[in-house]
């Protein structure tokens, strides 16, 4: 089994940067977009669980994900907090330093 490192997690999660260039009206939507396609919904459920596991194992406080399907955002979600002191949740407009 492949062990996720902080570096590999950050590299694989950089697609979230694409969310920063989306129109503001899209960013104002729900933290997790509604998914009509059941197959995609199952994939997102599995990925959501894997992301949470990796974050817990690697002690990663927060992350944002953007899944692109057919050239359009299919799933965007923030995980965790921006910092432990404030416990402010990660949102779609959270800016991360890499």
C-alpha positions in Angstrom: 0.0 0.0 0.0 1.3 3.4 -1.0 1.9 5.8 2.0 0.7 9.3 1.4 3.3 11.9 2.3 2.5 15.6 2.9 4.4 16.4 -0.3 2.4 13.9 -2.4 -0.8 15.0 -0.8 -0.1 18.7 -1.6 0.9 17.9 -5.2 -2.2 15.8 -5.8 -4.4 18.4 -4.2 -3.2 21.4 -6.3 -6.2 21.1 -8.6 -7.9 23.1 -5.9 -6.0 26.1 -7.1 -8.3 26.0 -10.2 -11.2 26.7 -7.9 -9.7 30.2 -7.2 -10.2 31.2 -10.9 -13.9 30.2 -11.0 -16.5 32.9 -11.3 -17.5 34.4 -7.9 -21.1 33.3 -8.3 -19.9 29.7 -8.4 -17.7 30.2 -5.3 -20.7 31.4 -3.4 -22.5 28.0 -3.9 -22.6 25.3 -1.3 -19.4 23.8 0.0 -20.1 20.5 -1.8 -21.9 20.7 -5.1 -24.9 18.5 -5.6 -24.1 15.5 -7.8 -26.8 14.1 -10.0 -24.7 11.2 -11.4 -24.9 8.3 -8.9 -21.6 6.8 -10.1 -19.8 10.1 -9.6 -21.5 10.4 -6.2 -20.0 7.0 -5.2 -16.5 8.1 -6.4 -16.8 11.4 -4.4 -17.8 9.5 -1.3 -14.8 7.2 -1.5 -12.5 10.1 -2.2 -13.9 12.2 0.6 -13.2 9.3 3.0 -9.7 8.8 1.6 -8.9 12.5 1.9 -10.1 12.6 5.6 -8.0 9.5 6.4 -4.9 11.0 4.7 -5.4 14.3 6.5 -5.6 12.5 9.9 -2.6 10.3 9.2 -0.4 13.1 8.0 -1.8 15.7 10.5 -2.9 18.0 7.7 -5.2 20.7 9.1 -7.0 21.8 6.0 -7.4 21.2 2.3 -9.6 22.2 -0.6 -10.6 19.9 -3.5 -11.9 20.6 -7.0 -12.8 17.7 -9.3 -13.1 18.7 -12.9 -15.4 16.5 -15.1 -15.9 17.3 -18.8 -14.2 20.6 -18.4 -16.5 21.7 -15.6 -16.3 21.6 -11.8 -18.1 18.5 -10.6 -17.2 18.6 -6.9 -15.6 21.3 -4.8 -15.3 21.0 -1.0 -13.2 22.3 1.8 -11.9 19.9 4.5 -10.7 20.7 8.0 -9.7 24.2 9.3 -7.5 27.0 8.3 -5.7 26.9 11.6 -6.3 25.1 14.9 -6.5 28.3 17.0 -9.4 29.9 15.2 -11.0 26.6 14.0 -12.2 28.6 11.0 -13.4 26.0 8.4 -11.7 25.7 5.0 -14.0 27.0 2.4 -13.9 27.3 -1.4 -12.4 30.8 -1.1 -9.6 29.8 1.3 -6.2 30.7 -0.1 -3.4 28.3 0.7 0.4 28.9 0.6 2.3 26.1 -1.1 
